[in-house]
Structure formats: C-alpha cells, structure tokens
C-alpha cells in the first residue's frame, strides 16, 4: 500500500500534520509519498511513528532535493516543470532532465553507505519508453508516470477529460497560476476552503476554442493576472467552475505523445518494452 499526501492541504484541514501521521499510524502503508512541501519536520514526524514504511519525497528544485536527502528519505522524486498538475512556479523550479541529473549527483555525493542512499525517480513529461529510458541514462533508478497513467481506463476522472489528453498537442500544455486563482474561489465554497497556495502553480492543456484566447495563441488569457483577478471578483462560483472545467485539463508537456486510452497494465508493459529497445 502506498498513500500520497499533499502536506500543505493536510495542514489546512487540521492546522498541523496530524492528519498525515494519524493515517500512517492507522493503515501502516509500505510507502508514503509526500509533496508540497515535504518538509523536514514532516519527515521526522513520520520516522518517529516507528512504522516500517518507505518515504518518497517529491521535489521541484535542487534546494528541496538537498534538504530531503539530508533528512534521510528513502526516495526522491525529481519533478520537473514539464509535469502535469501542480508544481513549483517556473522561476523556482527546474526542468526534468537537469533536475533529475542533479539529484542523482547529489545522492552520489552523499556520505552515507551506498545501500542507505535514497533512490532517485524522474517525473515530468515522461509518457513512453524513450522518456523512461532517458531517465535511466541520467542515472535515475526509475521514472514516475502521471499524465500517461491518467489516460487509462482504470484511472479515476472524467472520461471527457481523458479524451482531451489524446487529442491535445504538446503546444497546448502551459504552466499557469491563473487556474488556481480562479479555481481557489470554487474550492473555498466546495472543499472546506482547502486551497493551492504559493509557491505552486499548475500545468495543463488549454483549449483553443477558449473565448478569451487571442487569434494567434490560446495562452495569453491564462497568463494575465488582470484576467484572473477580474474573474474572481466578478464571476459567480458556478461560472468559475464552469470556466476551468471547460477550458483547462490537467496534463504534462508530454501529452502530445499520447495517442490512445489504454489499460494501465498495458501502458506499463509497452513502456517497459520500449525501455529495452532504447537502451
């Protein structure tokens, strides 16, 4: 069993990390994945439980990687800017290839005995065997798939959104703060006020029939702070929800290489076979 936690949102619910520690104590998972921000304090709190579980910390920059390695996690997920969904703002984060490579170097520099060093997993824009093989060439132990596994029959989520992933091109994916600025208004009223806060933003596919798009690009409206502020101020909660649902689908920059919905098992098999062909 692996349980993932978005640390800041768990803190928003209770005011501390007890939701995480109580859940781990109750279910005793084999792995826990922590993110946003995977704080040193949380890592220590999990260790103090005495539960035999491996801790995987997802990071978006070298600074965070150094910190979690020093905190003695069991695995570091190097999530680059190309990843779908939430990640660090572009000016704070790093691309998948340079970040994954740097984390590998940091782990090798660790003075701990080799068998005690954390594993390194690359994440962000990886949707096929070639991408996974590239992460192994960089020295990573494995790759993490997000968007590619969402485009499967077994994944939870709206079927129409999954179909969006198949028809999108790489050019349609953009990292933006506007999604959360508008969606947070919805969350305040429908999710007990649980928000995505600084320094995180979102990567997804923007659709060209968006009425706010310009004639030569679908991106500008999603990058204008004034547009987001106007929407939050003047639109109803229902209008905000309708807009983000209609115009934005969470996805990474590798989405253009996804051509069909598949069974999750088949995705893993195809990528495994692709790695063998590439290396």
KOLZAVEX-868599 format. One line per field, with one value per residue: x, y, z of N, C-alpha, C in turn; residue in three letters. Coordinates in steps of 0.02 Angstrom, whole numbers. Atoms other than C-alpha are relative to their C-alpha. Example, Ala and Ser with C-alpha at 12.3 -4.5 7.8 and 13.67 -1.06 7.14 Angstrom:
BEGIN
n_xx: c(45, -42)
n_yy: c(-59, -59)
n_zz: c(0, -3)
ca_xx: c(615, 684)
ca_yy: c(-225, -53)
ca_zz: c(390, 357)
c_xx: c(45, -39)
c_yy: c(60, 55)
c_zz: c(0, 37)
type: c(ala, ser)
//
This chain:
BEGIN
n_xx: c(42, -34, 47, -30, 26, -19, -11, 31, 73, 15, -7, 57, 58, -4, -45, -64, -8, 28, 40, -47, -27, 54, 16, -55, 4, 59, -2, -67, -17, -70, -30, 37, -27, 17, -11, 27, -68, -42, -44, -44, 38, 46, -40, -19, 60, 17, -50, 11, 57, -22, 32, -49, 21, -49, 23, -18, 12, 1, -31, 0, -61, -59, 2, 44, -31, -53, 31, 30, -54, -28, 49, -4, 57, -19, 2, 12, 33, -21, 56, -17, 52, 42, 51, 68, 26, -33, -72, -26, 0, -57, -61, -29, -11, -52, 22, -8, -66, -53, 14, -12, -72, -31, 17, -43, -67, 2, 5, -65, -45, 20, -51, 30, -17, 39, 65, 44, 16, 68, 10, 20, 50, 13, 70, 14, -7, -19, 61, -14, -61, -58, -6, -21, -70, -41, -9, -48, -65, -22, -22, 57, 18, 66, 37, 69, 47, 61, 47, 8, 42, 67, 33, 13, 68, 6, -11, 59, 4, 49, -20, -10, -66, -49, -2, -38, -71, -16, 5, -42, -69, -47, 6, 58, -14, -32, 1, 33, 27, 70, 45, 12, 31, 71, 27, 1, 65, 45, -20, 19, 70, 20, -49, -19, -52, -67, -24, -69, -30, -69, -25, 19, 46, 28, -12, 55, 15, 48, 34, -2, 65, 9, 21, -48, -62, -12, 6, -59, -24, 50, -34, -3, 49, -18, -59, 13, 24, 61, 55, 18, 29, 66, 43, 13, 40, 65, 35, 27, -37, 19, -32, -72, -6, 15, -55, -59, 18, 7, -58, -65, -7, -66, -41, -70, -21, -7, 67, 5, -20, 52, 44, 59, 13, -19, 1, -61, -48, -30, -46, -62, -33, -26, -57, -55, -28, -33, -65, -46, -19, -39, -64)
n_yy: c(-59, -65, -56, -64, -57, -69, -22, -64, 7, 36, -50, -45, 34, 9, -48, 33, 59, 59, 39, 44, 49, 44, 47, 48, 43, 43, 47, 28, 13, 17, -61, -62, -51, -65, -53, -66, -2, 55, -35, 39, 14, 56, 61, 21, 23, 66, 46, 10, 44, 69, 42, 20, -21, -39, -68, -29, -72, -30, -67, -33, -39, 27, -19, 48, 66, 1, 2, 66, 49, -9, 25, 72, 34, 61, -13, -69, -7, -63, -20, -58, -46, 30, 44, -24, -15, -51, 1, -65, -52, 9, -35, 35, 70, 19, 49, 69, 28, -26, 12, 71, 12, -31, 38, 60, -21, -15, 64, 32, -37, 13, 39, 62, 61, 1, 34, -43, -61, 3, 10, -61, 13, -59, -11, -61, 6, 69, 35, 59, 35, -42, -46, 38, 19, -60, -10, 50, -22, -54, 29, 11, 69, 13, -59, -6, -19, -32, -11, 61, 47, -27, 17, 72, 17, 13, -61, -39, -63, -10, 31, -54, -28, 49, -6, -62, 15, 35, -46, -59, 0, -27, -73, -20, 3, -60, -7, -64, -12, -21, 55, 4, -62, 6, 61, -7, -28, 57, 42, -32, 13, 71, 47, -22, -52, 28, -35, 5, -64, -14, -20, 50, -15, 59, 12, 35, -13, -54, 14, -57, -32, -45, -65, -51, 9, -47, 32, 39, 40, 12, -6, -63, -11, 41, -28, -69, -6, -42, 42, 42, -42, -20, 58, 14, -55, -12, 61, 42, 61, 47, -22, 17, 73, 16, -23, 43, 67, -1, -27, 22, 70, 12, 44, -19, -21, 59, 21, 7, 67, 48, 5, 42, 24, 70, 28, -20, 56, -1, -57, 21, 50, -33, -42, 45, 26, -57, -12, 52, -15, -62, 6)
n_zz: c(0, 2, -11, 16, -38, 15, -69, -17, -3, -62, -53, 3, -29, -73, -31, -10, 43, -33, 48, 33, -48, -23, 55, 5, -59, 6, 57, 5, 71, 15, 26, -1, 45, -27, 48, -14, 26, -24, -48, -43, -60, 13, 8, -68, -34, 26, -26, -72, -11, -7, 51, 50, 67, 37, 12, 65, -2, 67, -3, 64, 10, -34, -71, -35, 3, -52, -67, -15, -4, -67, -47, 5, 31, 35, 71, 20, 65, 30, 44, 39, 20, 52, -31, -2, -66, -40, -10, -17, 51, 45, -21, -58, 16, 48, 47, -22, 14, -43, -71, -14, 2, -58, -59, 3, -22, -71, -36, 4, -43, -70, -37, -25, 37, 62, -8, -40, 38, 29, 71, 36, 51, 41, 15, 38, 72, 19, 20, 41, -17, 12, -56, -59, 12, -11, -72, -23, 25, -44, -64, -44, -12, 28, 22, -26, 52, -24, 54, 40, -35, -5, 63, 0, -19, -72, -39, -19, 36, 52, 64, 49, -13, 24, 72, 14, 0, 63, 56, -11, 24, -50, -1, -39, -71, -26, -73, -14, -67, 8, -17, -72, -22, 13, -32, -73, -19, -3, -56, -62, -15, 11, -28, -67, 1, 12, 58, 22, -18, 21, 66, 49, 54, 33, 71, 31, 70, 11, 63, 46, 9, -57, 25, -21, 36, 55, 65, 18, -56, -52, -65, -37, -53, -58, -31, -20, -69, 1, 19, -57, -53, 23, -5, -70, -28, 31, 18, -53, -11, 53, 62, -6, 7, 70, 42, -6, 25, 72, 36, -26, -19, -30, 41, 7, 67, 43, 21, 72, 21, -20, 58, -13, -67, -5, -67, -36, 4, 66, 1, -33, 43, 60, -19, -19, 63, 33, -33, 24, 70, 3, -35)
ca_xx: c(0, 62, -26, 11, -8, -10, 65, 3, -176, -173, -111, -251, -376, -311, -183, -41, 21, -82, -197, -44, 31, -137, -170, 1, -18, -189, -151, 36, 72, 229, 262, 210, 233, 240, 235, 205, 322, 381, 452, 594, 478, 353, 488, 549, 370, 340, 503, 456, 299, 400, 301, 405, 365, 475, 463, 462, 481, 431, 536, 545, 716, 892, 867, 722, 818, 966, 850, 756, 916, 987, 825, 860, 711, 708, 671, 674, 551, 629, 476, 521, 425, 357, 249, 61, -42, 40, 223, 337, 322, 437, 557, 584, 579, 688, 663, 651, 816, 932, 843, 845, 1028, 1074, 980, 1073, 1237, 1184, 1139, 1307, 1394, 1302, 1422, 1300, 1340, 1276, 1138, 1069, 1063, 891, 828, 800, 645, 619, 447, 381, 346, 382, 249, 340, 487, 608, 571, 587, 750, 817, 788, 887, 1029, 1035, 1067, 892, 826, 652, 527, 358, 210, 65, -21, 11, -72, -216, -254, -303, -469, -430, -386, -515, -578, -695, -692, -708, -553, -459, -507, -438, -268, -274, -319, -201, -33, 123, 93, -71, 11, 58, 105, -2, -57, -225, -304, -280, -327, -496, -518, -475, -635, -727, -628, -667, -851, -849, -695, -693, -578, -433, -327, -170, -54, 114, 238, 138, 51, -24, 18, -121, -196, -284, -415, -409, -596, -574, -667, -527, -392, -310, -313, -137, -121, -229, -107, -117, -279, -211, -56, -138, -154, -285, -393, -388, -425, -571, -642, -626, -704, -849, -891, -1001, -929, -1025, -957, -779, -805, -881, -736, -595, -689, -719, -553, -420, -368, -226, -85, 103, 202, 222, 36, 65, 138, -18, -122, -246, -329, -262, -271, -145, -65, -36, 44, 170, 206, 229, 343, 446, 468, 511, 649, 727, 727, 804, 945)
ca_yy: c(0, 174, 331, 503, 665, 847, 915, 1094, 1042, 920, 1061, 1173, 1042, 1021, 1156, 1029, 867, 752, 701, 626, 543, 476, 398, 317, 251, 178, 96, 62, 81, 11, 178, 358, 494, 672, 835, 1021, 1043, 876, 970, 908, 919, 801, 677, 673, 653, 504, 423, 446, 340, 181, 119, 22, 124, 200, 388, 459, 648, 741, 896, 1025, 1105, 1069, 1162, 1049, 895, 937, 960, 794, 698, 769, 719, 539, 498, 332, 403, 572, 606, 741, 826, 944, 1091, 980, 883, 898, 964, 1058, 1101, 1244, 1410, 1408, 1535, 1422, 1251, 1161, 1055, 866, 820, 941, 917, 727, 726, 846, 745, 589, 683, 744, 567, 502, 638, 583, 515, 378, 199, 164, 45, 181, 317, 363, 306, 440, 441, 563, 640, 763, 741, 553, 458, 321, 201, 328, 453, 322, 261, 439, 448, 287, 353, 505, 386, 379, 217, 235, 353, 414, 424, 543, 604, 441, 337, 459, 423, 245, 157, 118, 295, 396, 550, 617, 517, 677, 746, 586, 603, 780, 705, 601, 747, 877, 926, 973, 1155, 1155, 1124, 1275, 1309, 1447, 1525, 1578, 1406, 1405, 1588, 1552, 1375, 1427, 1529, 1368, 1272, 1399, 1358, 1174, 1098, 1171, 1311, 1196, 1294, 1279, 1413, 1492, 1437, 1312, 1330, 1213, 1136, 1084, 1090, 1249, 1231, 1343, 1374, 1471, 1634, 1729, 1665, 1781, 1747, 1678, 1595, 1515, 1558, 1745, 1748, 1611, 1714, 1881, 1919, 2051, 1920, 1805, 1946, 2004, 1828, 1802, 1972, 1972, 1791, 1679, 1522, 1419, 1524, 1499, 1312, 1304, 1402, 1297, 1136, 1189, 1272, 1178, 995, 949, 872, 871, 929, 751, 746, 765, 590, 508, 442, 324, 275, 108, -10, 40, -133, -116, 56, -17, -163, -52, 68, -74, -148, 25, 46, -118, -61, 109, 51)
ca_zz: c(0, -46, 18, -52, 46, -6, 154, 147, 112, 257, 368, 307, 365, 543, 572, 585, 507, 619, 475, 392, 545, 605, 434, 428, 603, 561, 393, 408, 221, 142, 58, 84, -47, 16, -80, -58, 27, 100, 249, 356, 506, 425, 376, 557, 620, 506, 561, 744, 720, 713, 563, 438, 283, 149, 125, -52, -59, -218, -252, -390, -369, -310, -147, -98, -153, -41, 107, 90, 58, 219, 306, 252, 143, 52, -119, -206, -347, -456, -531, -672, -740, -880, -756, -763, -619, -478, -461, -415, -505, -658, -585, -434, -515, -641, -797, -779, -864, -772, -606, -614, -662, -522, -392, -449, -423, -251, -197, -257, -158, 0, 131, 181, 131, -45, 10, 126, -7, -74, -242, -374, -484, -628, -658, -785, -970, -970, -1068, -1164, -1162, -1235, -1098, -963, -1041, -1039, -851, -827, -935, -821, -676, -604, -531, -606, -684, -620, -739, -710, -867, -962, -825, -809, -992, -947, -920, -738, -683, -588, -677, -809, -972, -1074, -989, -1028, -1210, -1205, -1169, -1328, -1441, -1365, -1436, -1339, -1387, -1292, -1123, -1019, -838, -764, -600, -669, -648, -460, -440, -519, -451, -273, -271, -307, -176, -41, -55, -105, -21, 153, 98, 52, -71, -176, -110, -153, -223, -328, -495, -624, -792, -908, -1081, -1136, -1270, -1424, -1427, -1265, -1294, -1206, -1324, -1449, -1636, -1641, -1471, -1337, -1198, -1155, -1056, -943, -905, -868, -683, -725, -809, -658, -536, -641, -647, -460, -423, -545, -585, -481, -406, -534, -677, -613, -601, -775, -849, -778, -818, -997, -1037, -940, -922, -804, -906, -926, -1077, -1140, -1179, -1366, -1373, -1301, -1445, -1362, -1200, -1139, -992, -858, -863, -1050, -1027, -907, -1023, -1177, -1086, -1012, -1185, -1252, -1123, -1177, -1359, -1320, -1206)
c_xx: c(44, -53, 38, -33, 25, 4, -38, -76, -22, 5, -58, -62, 2, 44, 68, 3, -32, -44, 45, 24, -53, -17, 54, -2, -57, 9, 68, 19, 73, 39, -45, 35, -23, 22, -31, -8, 45, 52, 42, -37, -48, 39, 21, -60, -20, 49, -14, -58, 20, -32, 51, -24, 55, -30, 27, -19, 4, 25, 2, 61, 57, -1, -42, 32, 54, -31, -28, 52, 32, -47, -7, -65, 25, 0, -15, -31, 17, -52, 19, -59, -48, -58, -69, -23, 44, 75, 23, -8, 62, 64, 33, 17, 52, -30, 17, 71, 55, -12, 15, 75, 34, -16, 41, 70, 1, -2, 68, 51, -14, 51, -27, 25, -49, -69, -50, -19, -69, 0, -20, -47, -13, -75, -8, 12, 17, -64, 13, 67, 62, 11, 23, 73, 47, 13, 51, 71, 28, 25, -57, -14, -66, -30, -71, -44, -62, -51, -13, -46, -70, -40, -7, -72, -9, 5, -66, 0, -51, 25, 13, 69, 55, 6, 36, 74, 22, 2, 46, 68, 44, -6, -58, 13, 37, -3, -24, -23, -75, -49, -16, -33, -76, -30, -1, -64, -52, 15, -21, -72, -20, 47, 27, 58, 70, 26, 70, 32, 71, 47, -20, -47, -16, 18, -59, -10, -54, -31, -9, -68, -18, -16, 48, 66, 8, -2, 59, 26, -57, 28, -13, -49, 17, 63, -10, -29, -66, -61, -24, -34, -70, -49, -20, -46, -71, -40, -29, 44, -14, 32, 75, 10, -11, 58, 60, -14, 0, 67, 67, -3, 70, 39, 71, 17, 13, -66, -6, 18, -49, -52, -63, -8, 15, -14, 67, 53, 36, 49, 67, 39, 33, 60, 60, 34, 37, 68, 52, 24, 47, 70, 40)
c_yy: c(63, 55, 65, 57, 66, 35, 64, -5, -39, 47, 48, -32, -1, 51, -29, -61, -63, -42, -51, -54, -48, -52, -53, -49, -51, -54, -33, -17, -20, 61, 60, 49, 68, 56, 64, 14, -59, 27, -48, -20, -59, -65, -27, -28, -70, -52, -17, -47, -72, -47, -15, 17, 42, 68, 24, 74, 28, 72, 30, 42, -31, 15, -49, -69, -7, -11, -70, -55, 2, -27, -76, -33, -62, 8, 73, 0, 70, 21, 65, 43, -29, -41, 32, 13, 50, -11, 70, 50, -7, 33, -32, -73, -10, -52, -71, -26, 29, -13, -72, -15, 29, -38, -65, 17, 13, -64, -36, 34, -12, -46, -65, -59, -6, -31, 42, 65, -6, -16, 67, -20, 65, 5, 65, -9, -69, -39, -63, -31, 42, 49, -34, -21, 58, 11, -50, 18, 55, -26, -13, -75, -19, 65, -3, 24, 31, 4, -64, -50, 28, -16, -76, -12, -7, 63, 34, 64, -1, -28, 53, 32, -47, 3, 63, -14, -32, 49, 61, -8, 28, 75, 24, 3, 63, 0, 70, 5, 16, -54, 0, 64, -3, -59, 6, 32, -56, -42, 30, -17, -74, -50, 24, 50, -25, 26, -23, 68, 6, -52, -49, 28, -64, -4, -40, 22, 54, -9, 62, 32, 43, 70, 56, -6, 54, -38, -44, -43, -10, 12, 65, 7, -38, 25, 71, 2, 40, -41, -43, 40, 22, -58, -14, 53, 0, -63, -35, -62, -51, 18, -17, -74, -21, 19, -45, -70, -2, 14, -31, -73, -11, -51, 26, 14, -59, -22, -10, -69, -54, -3, -41, -14, -75, -25, 17, -55, 1, 59, -19, -49, 33, 42, -42, -28, 55, 16, -49, 14, 60, -7, -59)
c_zz: c(0, 8, -14, 39, -29, 67, 17, 4, 61, 60, 1, 32, 77, 36, 16, -45, 30, -46, -35, 48, 26, -53, -7, 58, -6, -53, -11, -72, -8, -24, 14, -48, 25, -47, 27, 74, 18, 49, 41, 64, -10, -7, 68, 37, -23, 27, 74, 15, 12, -48, -54, -70, -32, -16, -67, 2, -71, 5, -71, -15, 40, 75, 41, 2, 53, 69, 15, 3, 69, 53, -3, -23, -37, -76, -14, -70, -26, -52, -36, -19, -52, 28, -2, 71, 36, 9, 19, -56, -43, 23, 61, -16, -54, -48, 22, -11, 45, 74, 18, 2, 62, 64, 3, 26, 74, 42, 0, 44, 74, 33, 28, -42, -59, 9, 41, -37, -31, -74, -32, -56, -37, -15, -39, -74, -25, -15, -40, 20, -10, 57, 64, -6, 12, 74, 28, -23, 44, 68, 48, 7, -33, -24, 28, -57, 31, -56, -41, 36, 14, -64, -7, 24, 75, 42, 17, -41, -56, -67, -53, 9, -24, -76, -22, -6, -66, -58, 7, -32, 55, 6, 42, 75, 23, 77, 17, 72, -2, 20, 74, 27, -9, 38, 76, 25, 7, 63, 68, 21, -5, 31, 67, 1, -11, -66, -21, 10, -27, 32, -56, -53, -37, -73, -28, -72, -4, -68, -43, -13, 60, -26, 19, -37, -53, -66, -16, 57, 50, 69, 37, 57, 64, 34, 25, 70, 2, -18, 58, 55, -18, 8, 72, 30, -26, -16, 61, 8, -55, -66, 0, -12, -73, -45, 4, -24, -76, -36, 20, 22, 27, -42, -3, -72, -46, -31, -76, -26, 22, -55, 13, 74, 2, 70, 33, -5, -68, -7, 29, -43, -61, 17, 20, -62, -38, 29, -26, -71, -3, 31, -26)
type: c(unk, unk, unk, unk, unk, unk, unk, unk, unk, unk, unk, unk, unk, unk, unk, unk, unk, unk, unk, unk, unk, unk, unk, unk, unk, unk, unk, unk, unk, unk, unk, unk, unk, unk, unk, unk, unk, unk, unk, unk, unk, unk, unk, unk, unk, unk, unk, unk, unk, unk, unk, unk, unk, unk, unk, unk, unk, unk, unk, unk, unk, unk, unk, unk, unk, unk, unk, unk, unk, unk, unk, unk, unk, unk, unk, unk, unk, unk, unk, unk, unk, unk, unk, unk, unk, unk, unk, unk, unk, unk, unk, unk, unk, unk, unk, unk, unk, unk, unk, unk, unk, unk, unk, unk, unk, unk, unk, unk, unk, unk, unk, unk, unk, unk, unk, unk, unk, unk, unk, unk, unk, unk, unk, unk, unk, unk, unk, unk, unk, unk, unk, unk, unk, unk, unk, unk, unk, unk, unk, unk, unk, unk, unk, unk, unk, unk, unk, unk, unk, unk, unk, unk, unk, unk, unk, unk, unk, unk, unk, unk, unk, unk, unk, unk, unk, unk, unk, unk, unk, unk, unk, unk, unk, unk, unk, unk, unk, unk, unk, unk, unk, unk, unk, unk, unk, unk, unk, unk, unk, unk, unk, unk, unk, unk, unk, unk, unk, unk, unk, unk, unk, unk, unk, unk, unk, unk, unk, unk, unk, unk, unk, unk, unk, unk, unk, unk, unk, unk, unk, unk, unk, unk, unk, unk, unk, unk, unk, unk, unk, unk, unk, unk, unk, unk, unk, unk, unk, unk, unk, unk, unk, unk, unk, unk, unk, unk, unk, unk, unk, unk, unk, unk, unk, unk, unk, unk, unk, unk, unk, unk, unk, unk, unk, unk, unk, unk, unk, unk, unk, unk, unk, unk, unk, unk, unk, unk, unk, unk, unk)
//
